[in-house]
Amino acid sequence: MSNTKSKSTRRAFAGITLALLGTVAIAGICFSAAPSTVVKEETTTESIPYNTITVKDSSVEYGKTVVREAGKPGVKTYTYSVTYEKGKEIKRDPVRTEITTEPVDKIIAEGTKILWHCRDVTSYNKNPYDDNECTSSTGEVRLVSDSQAIQLDPTYTPGKSGHSYYNSK
């Protein structure tokens, strides 16, 4: 083979230097001037779970919960430098890791407000001064007078048997 001054690639193979122009076949062996090693930058993403926070809320009825803010997962992005040789991955090095979207916490309001429901039970009670049965949202039951019933349940009407309006303020 002769040395040429044109653009060529020189490779050493078993102690022999070959001048290659494109692809050359010698004795059934194929040599290529195309690079066999490629380095690429690749990214992957991962979901970041959100936290759930429970707060006490005096505007919500005792025993009930309200979602104040829906949670939303965040996103973490990983960037790698990946080396391929003859199409197969041979090396993967981390380049950077970043949080591309912050997670949003889920906020749940837990009720602490105690509400009362009062009803007239005069015919069932022997004490005429405590002729109203009031039940709280916690399950507590009290027998109270008309004035106390109105304080506990502002919607209560004295003398109205079976008053069933539930105060949900």
C-alpha positions as CSV (number, residue, x, y, z in Angstrom):
1,M,0.0,0.0,0.0
2,S,1.2,3.5,-0.7
3,N,1.0,6.5,1.6
4,T,-1.3,9.2,0.2
5,K,-1.4,12.9,1.1
6,S,-5.3,13.0,0.9
7,K,-7.5,12.9,3.9
8,S,-7.1,9.5,5.4
9,T,-7.2,7.7,8.7
10,R,-4.2,5.8,9.9
11,R,-4.7,2.8,12.2
12,A,-2.3,0.3,13.7
13,F,-3.5,-3.3,13.5
14,A,-1.2,-6.1,14.6
15,G,1.8,-3.9,14.1
16,I,0.8,-2.8,10.6
17,T,-0.2,0.8,9.8
18,L,-2.9,1.0,7.3
19,A,-4.1,4.1,5.5
20,L,-7.9,4.0,5.3
21,L,-10.1,5.9,3.0
22,G,-13.7,5.2,4.0
23,T,-14.1,1.4,4.5
24,V,-11.4,-1.0,3.3
25,A,-11.6,-4.8,3.4
26,I,-8.3,-6.7,3.7
27,A,-8.3,-10.5,3.8
28,G,-12.0,-10.6,4.8
29,I,-11.5,-8.2,7.7
30,C,-13.5,-4.9,7.5
31,F,-12.0,-1.7,8.8
32,S,-14.0,1.5,9.1
33,A,-13.0,5.1,9.5
34,A,-16.3,5.9,11.3
35,P,-15.9,6.5,15.1
36,S,-17.0,3.5,17.2
37,T,-17.2,5.5,20.5
38,V,-20.0,8.1,21.1
39,V,-20.7,10.2,24.2
40,K,-24.2,11.5,24.7
41,E,-25.9,13.5,27.4
42,E,-29.1,11.8,28.6
43,T,-31.7,12.8,31.2
44,T,-34.1,10.8,33.3
45,T,-36.9,12.1,35.7
46,E,-38.3,10.9,38.9
47,S,-41.4,11.8,40.8
48,I,-41.0,13.4,44.2
49,P,-43.8,12.6,46.6
50,Y,-45.6,15.4,48.4
51,N,-46.1,15.6,52.2
52,T,-49.5,15.6,53.9
53,I,-49.9,18.2,56.6
54,T,-52.9,18.1,59.0
55,V,-53.8,21.4,60.7
56,K,-56.5,22.0,63.4
57,D,-59.2,24.4,62.2
58,S,-61.8,25.9,64.4
59,S,-64.0,26.8,61.4
60,V,-64.6,23.1,60.6
61,E,-67.0,21.0,62.5
62,Y,-65.4,18.6,65.0
63,G,-64.8,15.1,63.5
64,K,-64.8,16.3,59.9
65,T,-61.9,17.1,57.6
66,V,-61.6,19.4,54.6
67,V,-58.8,19.4,52.0
68,R,-57.5,22.9,51.9
69,E,-54.9,22.3,49.3
70,A,-54.5,19.3,47.0
71,G,-51.0,17.8,47.0
72,K,-49.0,17.7,43.8
73,P,-45.8,15.6,43.3
74,G,-42.6,17.3,42.2
75,V,-40.1,16.2,39.6
76,K,-36.4,15.5,40.0
77,T,-34.2,15.5,36.8
78,Y,-30.9,13.5,36.6
79,T,-28.5,14.3,33.8
80,Y,-25.8,11.7,32.8
81,S,-22.9,11.6,30.4
82,V,-23.2,8.2,28.7
83,T,-20.5,6.6,26.6
84,Y,-21.4,4.1,23.9
85,E,-19.0,1.8,22.1
86,K,-20.2,0.0,19.0
87,G,-23.8,0.9,20.1
88,K,-23.5,-0.5,23.6
89,E,-23.4,1.6,26.7
90,I,-20.1,1.1,28.5
91,K,-20.0,4.1,30.9
92,R,-22.6,6.3,32.7
93,D,-21.4,9.3,34.7
94,P,-23.7,11.6,36.6
95,V,-23.4,15.2,35.5
96,R,-26.1,17.0,37.6
97,T,-29.2,16.4,39.6
98,E,-31.8,19.1,40.0
99,I,-35.4,19.5,41.3
100,T,-37.2,20.9,38.2
101,T,-40.6,21.1,40.0
102,E,-41.0,21.4,43.7
103,P,-43.7,19.2,45.3
104,V,-46.8,21.0,46.7
105,D,-47.9,19.7,50.2
106,K,-51.4,18.5,50.7
107,I,-53.1,20.4,53.5
108,I,-55.9,18.9,55.4
109,A,-58.0,20.9,57.9
110,E,-59.2,18.9,60.9
111,G,-62.3,20.3,62.6
112,T,-62.3,21.4,66.2
113,K,-65.6,23.4,66.2
114,I,-68.2,21.8,68.4
115,L,-71.7,22.3,67.1
116,W,-74.9,21.6,69.0
117,H,-78.3,20.4,67.9
118,C,-81.2,21.0,70.3
119,R,-84.7,19.6,70.4
120,D,-87.6,20.0,72.7
121,V,-88.2,16.9,74.8
122,T,-90.7,18.4,77.3
123,S,-93.1,15.5,77.2
124,Y,-90.2,13.0,77.9
125,N,-88.5,14.9,80.7
126,K,-89.9,15.2,84.3
127,N,-87.9,18.4,85.0
128,P,-89.7,21.4,83.3
129,Y,-86.7,23.6,83.5
130,D,-84.4,21.2,81.5
131,D,-86.9,20.4,78.8
132,N,-84.5,20.5,75.8
133,E,-82.0,17.8,74.7
134,C,-78.9,19.1,73.1
135,T,-76.4,16.9,71.4
136,S,-72.9,18.1,70.4
137,S,-70.9,17.0,67.3
138,T,-68.6,15.2,69.8
139,G,-71.6,13.1,71.0
140,E,-72.1,14.8,74.3
141,V,-75.7,15.1,75.4
142,R,-77.1,17.8,77.7
143,L,-80.6,18.5,79.1
144,V,-80.9,22.3,79.2
145,S,-83.4,25.1,79.6
146,D,-84.7,27.1,76.6
147,S,-82.2,30.0,77.1
148,Q,-79.3,27.5,77.3
149,A,-80.6,25.7,74.2
150,I,-80.6,29.0,72.3
151,Q,-77.1,29.7,73.3
152,L,-75.9,26.3,72.2
153,D,-78.0,26.2,69.0
154,P,-79.0,29.7,67.8
155,T,-81.5,28.2,65.3
156,Y,-83.4,26.5,68.1
157,T,-87.0,27.7,68.6
158,P,-88.4,27.0,72.2
159,G,-91.5,24.9,72.3
160,K,-91.0,23.5,68.8
161,S,-91.1,19.7,69.4
162,G,-88.6,17.7,67.4
163,H,-86.6,20.7,66.2
164,S,-84.3,19.1,63.7
165,Y,-82.3,21.9,62.1
166,Y,-78.6,21.2,62.5
167,N,-76.4,24.3,63.0
168,S,-73.6,24.0,60.5
169,K,-72.1,27.5,60.8
